[in-house]
């Protein structure tokens, strides 16, 4: 017999009550007849402990009643010989997802990660299949299910440990979301009774969780998190910002972003260049990120190391720096007037391309092949026409403004037309009616917040019916359906034609907020590169130097010299922080590669965040099977007890015993009353 609620058996301890009551009495054992009690003082009988129990059968009935009630509430039932369901022998597929990002370099973490992997290798059954995937910015398969199955059964664990022994944490960031979804995709082509992903990571809060929300997990997939904890240490990191971020002042200040981990116990740090002796003290509360102006670097320094001291860890407390180069951009302009006349087009063109400490823009009225962009609003000389056409055919772009008949003559010469009949618009003003936002020039405006051009008035514009022989793509139209801006391909380059101008007398384009970004996209589309980056993160691709006709020799911070890269080829072996050297054509460029700032945020992320993003967290497969067996057995026991209902018979028996106890107690009471005691 089994019990569904055995804790109710504690009620059987109540049998001690009747035993105690039978040992203690408050009545006299014998009664004696007396003539009168009026002259005697009344005294209650004293409780006297009996030396032996009396009325044993009555005591047994009372104890039996209490025992029957206790057993009845415990819900007894007769068990049946049924073997509980088991998952033994069923195939399980387990992916061990091991974090090898930079934050795993903290003392003791990698040893703990290997110990967890060893634990799963040791307890794997012959029917189990195990794969190990390491991840930082990208997931990498250390060995797959196919590899595991191909190994001899008695050598699987040792071969797996050999491969893992060759792996150590690197200097990359953490793309946790990409790693989890990539591991889950391994289950889509395979079916198994158990699909389990074991995440072995320090779960640092700087990890990227992109791609988790909305991801459709394969059916039956469980994610088990095995968090690794390091010794409590204060950690802070820093990152030198690119001047392109808009934080660089005109005086060439260097700005640095500093992050203090939320589990840090320190708030005061020192910031200084390596080798210098004038540190700047900064205050930063745990969990906060702020931007500071770095100390002035030594005069003439082309590269250096900015250090953050005061924390317990130093793997994220340095940032490498290289001084940016000044980039020169030339724009050819013709027929735009003078630069100091607010009614001239050149006045607004120059203000659309302001020079910065790293980006110097020069406007040339004389033609030069070094031009990155050309803006023409007049008739050009035949030599200039030929040079401009050849320049565009080599991949550049020019903007032609149809301000008058002189500009129309340039259009005729560039497109080899017989003539171009232009007519002036006769409306008071025109508005842009339709725009091709899929074109690269207008693509940045393809957002409801930025796509409204309807407030720009054009007082004057030219109407031109594009001849059938001209293969033009209309990018924008006026509300009278005439072309406002169209493109004609010229070899590898393009000719853009605007049938109006941005002169204040012709339109409101120059005073519109759309004017500077529109011209900037035209300049970029023409092949003019933006200011080159000199600050990168580990894992980034480094661009080739400007001299692309010769091979590029790269030198890594470790001193390694990879194979020469062809001219124009980028460099992707940025696996270590430091200064990278690129030499080509006798010129050398220095590029700084640093650890992502997020890797310094070492506080553990809450698993509730993973649940919020839809990650199916669960138990270990063996633990889950054990819990399932216990739950199934409990359900079977409850069903048996509900069918048998033995508690009803026990309650009936308890009522019968109670009735017998009442009858017996009454009989014993009457027997103890002497004859003549009542009259």
N, C-alpha and C positions, 0 to 999 in steps of 0.2 A: 504493500500500500504506500502511495506517495501523497504528499500534501502540497496543495497549490499555494497556500498562504501559511507557511509553517510558523511565522512569528506569532500567530494567535495561540500557539501552544504555551506561551508564557502565561496565559490565563490560568493554566493548570496549577500555578503556584498558589491560587486562591484556596486550595484544599487545606492549607495550613490554618485557615480560619476556624473550621469546625473542630479541628484537633485542639486548638487553643481553648475554644469555648467549652469543650468537654473536660479539660483539665482544671478549669477555674469554675468555682460555684459560689453563690452568695446566699444560699438557703440552708437552714439547719437540716442535718441528716435525719434526726428523729423528732417527733412531736409528743409532748406530754400534756395530759389534761390537767387543768388547774381551775380552782373554784372561781377566783376573781383576780383581775389584773389591774384594777383601778388604783391600787396603792403602789404599783411598780412603775419605774421609769422605762419608757420605750427605748430600746437600743437596736439599730439595724444589725443584721448578721454580718460578720466579717467574711471577706473573701478568703477562702481556704484552698490551697493547692492540694489537689487530690494526689494520692500516691499511685493510683492506677486508674486507667480509663474504665468508664462504665458505659453501658449501652453500646457495645462495639458494633452491633449490626446497624443501629441507627446512624452511627458515625460513618460507617461504610456507605450507606445509602446517600448521605449528604456529599461525601467526597466523590462518589461515582457520578452524581448529578453534575457537579462542577467539571469533572473530567470530560463527560460527554459533551457539555456545552463548548469547552475549549477545542476539542477535536472537531466538532461540527463547524465552528467558525474557521478552523484551519483548512476546510474544504478538502477532505480526503478523496482519493480515487484509486482504483486499481489500474496500474500501468500495463500497457500492452507491449509486447516485444517487437518494437519497430526500430530499425536502424535509421538515425537521422540523416538527412541528405548531406552529402559531402562534395566538395569540389576537387578532391584528390584525383589526380590523373588528367585533369583538364588543362589544356594549353593556356599559358599566360604569356603575354608580351609585355615586357617591362623596358621602358626607355629611361636610362639614368641621364638626366640633363645636368651637366656639371658646369658651374660658373668658373670661367678663367679670366675674368676682367681684372682691371688693375686693383680694385678694392680687395680682391682676394689675396693680394700680397701682404696684407697685414699679418703679423706674427700668429702662427698657429692655425690659421684658417685652412690652408691647403692641406695640412696634415689631417685635419678633421674631415675634409671632403673625401680624401682617399680612404679614410677609415669607414665612412658610410658606404662607399662603393664596395669595399671589401666585404662589408656585412651582407650586402645583397648578392655578391658573387658566391659567398659561402652557403647561403641558405637557398640558393636556386635549386629547384628540382629538375630531374632529367627532362621533363616535358616543358619546362619554362624556356622562353627565348628572351635574351637580354641584348640590348644595344646601348652604347654609350655615345652621347653627343655632347661636345663641349661648345661653349658659346661665349662671345663677348659682343662685338658689333655684329658678327655673323655666326650662325650655328655651323659646326663642323663635325661630321660623323667620324668618331674614333674607330668604332667597328659597328657593323650593322647586324640585323637579324640573320642575314645570309651568312655573314662571317661566323657568327656564333654557331649556327647549325652545321657549318662545314668543318668545325674543329672537332677533334676527338673529345668525347664526353668527359674523360678524366683529365683533359688538359685545358678545358675552356677557361677556368678561373685563372690559371697561371698565365695563359696567353693574354688574357684581358689585362692582368696586372702589368705585364711587360709593356703593353701599349700605353697604359696610363702612366707608367713610370717615366716615359719620355715627354710628358706634358707638364708644363708649369704655367702659372698665371702670367699673362702678358701686360701690355700697357694700353689696352683698348678700353673704350667705354662699354656700357652694358645695355644691350637691346633685349630685355627680358621678354617683351611681347612677341618679337619676331622669333625668339627661340622657342617659346611655348607653342605658338601656332605652327612653326615648322616641324616640331616634334609630333604634334597631333596629326599633321598631314601624313605621317608615316603609317598611320593606322587605317587610312582610307582604302588602301588596296589589299588589306589583310584582315581576316576575321579571326577572332580568338575569344575564349571565354572571359579573359581578363585583359583589359587595356589600361595600362598604368604608366603614368609619367611621374618619375620621382625627381623633383626639383631640388638640387643640392646647391645652395647659394647662401651668401650672407644677407641677401634680400635688402641691400642698401637702397635708401629712398631715392638716390639719384638715377636708378635704373629706368630706362624708357619702357613704357607699357603700351606703345603704339600697336594697333591692330587687334587688341583683345576685345574691345567693346564691339558687339555685333558679330563676332566670329561664330560660325556654326561648328561646334565641336562634334567629332565623330561619336556615334551612339556608343554608350558604355565606357567612355573614356573617363578616368579618374586622375586627378593631379594631387600627388602627395608632396607636401612641402617639408623638407628637412632643413630648417634654418640652422646656419652656423653662426655662432656667437664668438666674438673676439673679446679680448680683455678690454675693459672700459678705458678708452684713451681719448683724449681731446684731439680733435682733428679739424683743420681748416685748410682751405685751398685757395689758389688765386689764378687769375687768367688775365693776360694783357689783351686789351681790346684793340681791334682794328680801327684806325682813324676813319674808315668808311662808315662806322656806326654812327657818326655824327657827334661823337664825344671828344674828338680831337680839337683843341683850340687852335687859334691862328698862331699862337706862340709855340706850337709844337709840343704841347704837354702830352705825356703818356698817361693813359688812364688804365686802371686795373680794377677788375671785379674780384672781390674777396667774399668767400662763403664760409661761415662757421657752422659745423654740423650741429643738428638739434640735440644730440646727446653729448655735446662737448661740455667740459667743466671749466673752460677758460674763456675769458672775454677780452684780454689785452694781448696784442701781438705787435711785432716789429717788422717793418718793411724796408728793405734796402737792397741795393745792387751788390752782387757778390764782389768782394774785394774792397768795397767802400767801407767807410767807418762813420757814417752819419745816418743812422737808422731813423725812420719815422714811426712813431708809435701810433697805433690805431686801436679803436675800441669797437668791438663787435659782439653783440649778445648771441648766445646759442640759437641756431635756427635762422639767423638773419644773413642776408646777402646785400652788400653795398658796393658802390663804385667810389674809388679814391683816385686822386691824382698822385702818381708815383713820384718818388724823389727824382730830381734831375739826374740824368745819366752823365757819366764823364764826357767831357768835350771830345768830339771826334769818334765816339764809340759806334762801331758798325754792328756789333752784336754783343749781347751780354745776358746775364742771368739775374732775374729779380727773385729774391728770397723772402719768404715769410717765416719768421721764427716766433717761438712761443708755444707751439703745439707739441704734442707727443709724437706725431708721425710726420715724416718728411717726404713721403713718396708723392704727395700732391702739393707740396709747399714751395715749389719752384716753378718759374715760368721763363721760358727762353724768349729772347727778343732780338729782332734784326731791324735795323733802321730802314724805313721804306725809301724807295727811289722815287724821284720826281718824273712823272710821265707827261710828255708834251703832245698836244693834239693840235693839228692845223686844220682850219676851215677856210676854204676858198669862197670869197664873196664878191659878187659883181653886180653893180646897179642898185645897191641898197642904201646909198646916201652916206652921210658922215656919222661918226659915232657920237658926237656931242649935240645932235639935233633930235629932240624928242619926237619929231614928226617923221623921222627917217626909220626905215626898217632895221638898219644896222644897229641903231640904238637899243632896240628891244632884243635883237639877236644876241648881242654881247651880254646882256643881262640874263638871258636864258641859259648861258653857259659860263657861270662865274668860275674863276680860277680858285683853286685851293692850294694849300702847301704841297700837296702831292699830285695835283692835276692842273697843269698849266695849259690854257687854251689860247691859241694865237689865230687871229683873223688876218688872212692874206688877200690883198687885192690883186696880186700878181699870181699867175698860175704856177703851181708846184706839184710835182708828182707825189710829194710826201703828204698831200692833203688827205684827211680822213673823211671829209664831207664837203660838199659844194652846194652853195645857194646862189642862184643866178636869177636876175630880174631885168636883163638887158640883152642887147645883141652882142655876141662875141665875135672876135676876129676868127678868120678861117683856121689859123694855127691853134687857137684856143679850142675851137670846136673839135678839131681832130684830136687834140690831146685829151679833152674831156671825154670824147667817145671811147678812146682807147683805155682811159682810166676806168670808166664804168665797165667796159667789157672784161676787165681784170678783177671785177668783184666788188666795186664800190658803188655808192648811190649818190645821186644829185637831186636837188629840189629846184624846179623851175617855176617861177612865179609869173603868171601871165598878167603883168601889170599894164602892158601897153603893146602897141604893134611891134616895138623893138624886141620884146621878149618872144612874140609870136614868130619873128624871123629866126630866132635861135631854135624854136621848136621845129620849124620847117627844116632847118639844116641838120639837126640831130636825128630826125626821123626820115630824112631823105624824101620829103614831101614836095609836091609842086607848089602848094600854097596852103594856108590855114586861115579860113575866114572866121573871124571872131566878131561877135556882136555884143554890144553892151546891154546889160539888163535894164529893163525899163520900170521895174518896181521900185518902191521906196527903199525896201530892204529885203533880204532873203535870209532864210534860216536853213540849217542843215536838216534834211528830211530823213535820210537813211544812211547808215554807216555799217561797213563790213567789219564787225568786231572780231572776226576770225583771222584777220590779217595781222601779222606780227606788229605792225605799227599801232593798231588799235586794240590789240589783245590785252594790254594792261588796264584798259578801261572797260573790259567785259565784266562789269559788276554793276548791279543796280545803283550802288552808291556813287559810281564815277561815270556812268554812261550817258549822263544828260548833257548834250551839247546844244540844246534848244534855246539857251539864253544868249548865244553868240549871234549878234546881228552882223550881216555883211551888207554894207551900203552899196558897194560896187562889185560886180563880178562879170566875167566874160562867158558868153555861151559859145560852145564849140561842139558841133556834131562830129564825133570821132569817125573818121573814114573807115570803111569796111576792111581796108588793107592793114590797118593799125591794130595789132593785137594788144589791146589795153584791158586792164582790170580796174573797174571803177570801185574805188574804196569809199567814197562818200558822195552823196548827191544833195543838191539844194531842193527846197520844197517845190520848185518848178520842174523837177526831174532832170535838170541839166547837171553834168558832172561837176563836182566841186574839187575832188582830188582823185587822180587816177594814176596807174602805174603802167609803164611800158618796159619790158625786159630788154636789156642791152648786154647781150653775151651773158657773163656771169653776174653782172650788176644790174642796176635798175635806175630808171628815170622816173621821178615823181613829179607830177604836174599839178599845181594848185591854180585854179582859175580865178583867184583873187589874191590879195596880199594881206599882211597884218599891219599895214600902215593905218594909223588912227583915222585917216580920211577915208579908208576903204572898208574897214571892219573893226570889230571889237576883239578879234582873236588875240592880239598882243597883250591885252589887259585881262584876258581870261586866265583862270587857274589851270586850264588845260594846255596852255601854250608851252611852258617849260617842259613838262613830261612828254608832250607830243614830239617836240624837237629832239629830246633826248633819245626817244625810241628810234627816231629816224637816224640819229648819229650812230647808235648801237647797231642798227640794221645795216648801216654802211660799212661795218667792220671795224669801227673805232672801239678799241677795248677800253673798258673802265679801268680805273686805277688798280694796278696789280696787287693781289694780296701777298702779305709776307708773314702772316700768323695763321697757323693751321693746327688741327688736332690730329692725334694719332689715328691712322686709318684713312685720312683724307688723301686725295690724289693731288700731287704737286704739279703745277703747270710747267711746261717747258719754258726756257728763257726766250727772250724776244728773238735772238738769233737762231733761226730754225733751219738753216741750210746745212749745218754741220751736225755731227753726232754730239750728244750731250754726255759728259762724264759726271756721274753723281758720286758724292762722298757722304756716307752716313755718319752719324755721331760716333758710332762704335769704331770707325776707321775702315769699315768694309767698303769696297768699291764694286758695286754691281756692274753687270755687263753694260757696255756703252749702249745708250738708247739712240734711235734714229732721230733726226731733226724734227721738232714739233711733237714728239711723243711725250706724254706725261709720265710721271713716276709715282708708283703706288706702294712701294715698300716702306711705308712710314709706320713701322711697328715699334719704334723707340723714340721717346722724346729727345729733343736736342736741336742742334743747328745742322741743317743739310746744305751741302755745297753743290751747285750746278755750274759746270764750266762748259762753254761752247763758244767757238770763234774767238778765243782769247779773252772772253769776258766771263766773270764769275758773279753769280747771284747767290745770296744767302737767304735761306728760308727757315723760319722757326716752327717747330712742331712741338706741341704741348699736350699734356694729358687733359681730357675734358674736365671742366670744373665740376660737373655732376659727380665724378668719381670721388670727390672729397666729402660728399654728403653720405656719411657712412651709417647713420641711424637706420634701424630696420624699418621697412615698410610694413604696415599692418596687413595681415592676411584678409581682413575685411575688405580692403581695397580690391583685392583679386576677386573676391566674391561679388562685389559690386559691378565689376567688369565682366562677369559671366563665367569666370573660371570654375570648372566643376571640381572643387576640392573634395577629397575623400580620405578614406583610411588606406593603410597598407592592405594589399590583397589578402594576405593571410589573416590579418586582423579582421578584415571585412568578412571573410568566410567564417571565422570563429563567431563573430557577432551574429551573422545570419543563421548559423546553426543553433545558437542559443535562443534566438528569437523564434525560430521555427519550432524548436522543442517546446518552448513555452506556449505557443499557439496550440500545439497538439495536446499538451496537458490540459489546457483550459477547455478544449473541445471535449476531451474524455470526461472531465469532471462535470461539465454541463450536461452530458448525456446520462451519467450515472446518478448524480444528485444524492450521494450518500449522506450529505448533511441533513437531509429531511428525516431520514430514519434515525439519525443520531438525536435530532431534536425530539422526535416522538419517544425515543427511549428515555431521554432526559425528563420528559414530562411524566412518563410512567414511573420512573424512579422517584421523582418529586412527590407524586401521589402516594406511592408506597411509604415514603418518609413521613408524610402528614398522618397517614393512618397509624403507622407504628408509633409515632411521637404521641398521638392522642391516647392510644391504648396504654403506653407507659406512664403517662401523666395520671390517668385515672387509677391505675394500679398503685401508684405511690401515695394516693390520698387515703388516710386511715378511715375506718368505719366510724360514723358519727361525727366526723369533722365538720360536716355541714348539716344544718337542721332547718 
